[in-house]
Amino acid sequence: MSLTNKQKQFLKAKAHELKPVILLGNNGLTEGVIAEIEVALNFHELIKIKVPTEDREEKVLIMDAIIRETKAHKVQVIGKTLVLFRPSEHKKIHIPRG
């Protein structure tokens, strides 16, 4: 399943009020961080992750790795913040079709 533009707009609006639930530390992207992201996605479905690095290429690589490892959908990137969505079994967020 990929998200349509309408669905992304809906999720961006929902994410606007959210605070980042994951903040990457000095150790960067570790297995522990991935596990925490998985827990957050399973519980919330829509989350923000802060990737505090000044190196643009490193930031992109980290964000791509998070998306790949979690199999989540990238909703948007604003500066150092990544917004991810992955529906859970309980479907807490009902996104519009099409």
C-alpha positions in Angstrom: 0.0 0.0 0.0 1.3 3.4 -0.9 -0.2 6.7 0.3 -2.0 9.0 -2.1 -1.4 12.8 -2.0 -4.8 13.2 -0.3 -3.9 10.6 2.4 -0.5 12.3 2.9 -2.2 15.7 3.4 -4.6 14.2 5.9 -1.8 12.6 7.8 0.3 15.8 7.7 -2.6 17.7 9.3 -2.9 15.0 12.0 0.9 15.1 12.6 1.0 18.9 12.9 0.1 18.8 16.6 2.4 15.9 17.5 5.7 16.2 19.3 8.6 13.9 18.4 8.4 10.6 20.3 11.9 9.4 19.3 15.0 11.5 19.5 18.2 10.0 18.1 21.1 10.4 20.5 24.9 10.4 20.0 24.9 6.7 19.2 22.8 7.3 16.1 20.6 4.6 14.7 21.0 1.5 16.8 18.9 -1.7 17.1 17.5 -0.3 20.4 16.3 2.8 18.6 14.7 0.8 15.8 12.9 -1.3 18.5 11.6 1.8 20.2 10.4 3.2 16.8 8.6 -0.2 16.2 6.9 0.1 19.6 5.8 3.7 18.9 4.5 2.9 15.5 2.5 -0.1 16.8 1.0 2.1 19.5 0.5 5.4 17.8 0.6 4.6 14.0 1.6 8.2 13.2 4.9 9.4 14.8 7.6 12.1 14.6 11.3 11.2 14.9 13.9 13.9 15.4 17.3 13.2 13.7 19.7 15.9 15.1 22.6 15.9 12.7 24.0 18.9 10.8 25.2 16.6 7.9 22.4 16.6 5.4 23.6 13.4 3.7 23.9 11.6 7.0 20.4 12.7 7.9 19.0 11.4 4.6 20.8 8.0 5.1 19.5 7.7 8.7 15.9 8.5 7.6 16.0 6.1 4.7 17.3 3.3 7.0 14.5 4.0 9.5 11.9 3.8 6.7 13.4 0.6 5.3 13.8 -1.1 8.7 10.3 -0.3 9.9 8.5 -0.7 6.6 6.6 2.5 7.4 5.4 5.2 5.0 7.2 8.5 5.0 4.6 11.2 5.3 7.0 14.2 5.3 10.3 15.6 6.4 10.5 19.0 8.0 14.1 20.0 8.8 15.4 17.3 11.1 12.0 15.8 11.8 10.7 12.7 10.0 6.9 11.9 10.1 6.1 8.2 9.7 2.8 6.3 9.4 2.3 2.6 9.6 -1.2 1.2 10.2 -1.6 -1.2 13.1 -4.0 -4.1 13.5 -6.3 -1.9 15.5 -6.5 0.9 12.8 -6.5 3.8 15.2 -6.3 6.4 12.4 -8.8 6.0 9.7 -7.3 7.7 6.6 -9.6 8.6 3.7 -9.5 6.5 0.6 -8.0 7.7 -2.7 
